[in-house]
Amino acid sequence: MIDLSKILITLGIILLVVGLFIRFVGKLPGDIFIKKGNVSFYFPIVTCIIISILLSLIFSLFGRK
């Protein structure tokens, strides 16, 4: 039963973090946006790095026994 509670807490935190980042996607400094004519390219590199760091911290906290 303890494993189920950890999974639910982790999923809740992940959903909260994703919800917060949806508001800021494209607005962080370092995200790449190039528009030339009819072609546009967008890559949220800083957003991806921050999400990766946060998920690593969350999973390391809940991964300990």
WOJO-V479155 format. One record per pair of residues at least 12 apart in sequence whose ideal C-beta (glycine too) atoms are under 7 Angstrom apart, sorted by the first residue. I is the first residue (numbers start at 1). J is the second residue. Records with the same first field share a line. If there is no record, write none. Layout:
I: J ; J
//
This chain:
6: 62
10: 58 ; 62
13: 58
14: 58
17: 54
21: 47 ; 51
25: 44 ; 47
26: 44
28: 46 ; 47
29: 46
30: 45 ; 46
31: 44 ; 45 ; 46 ; 47
32: 45
//
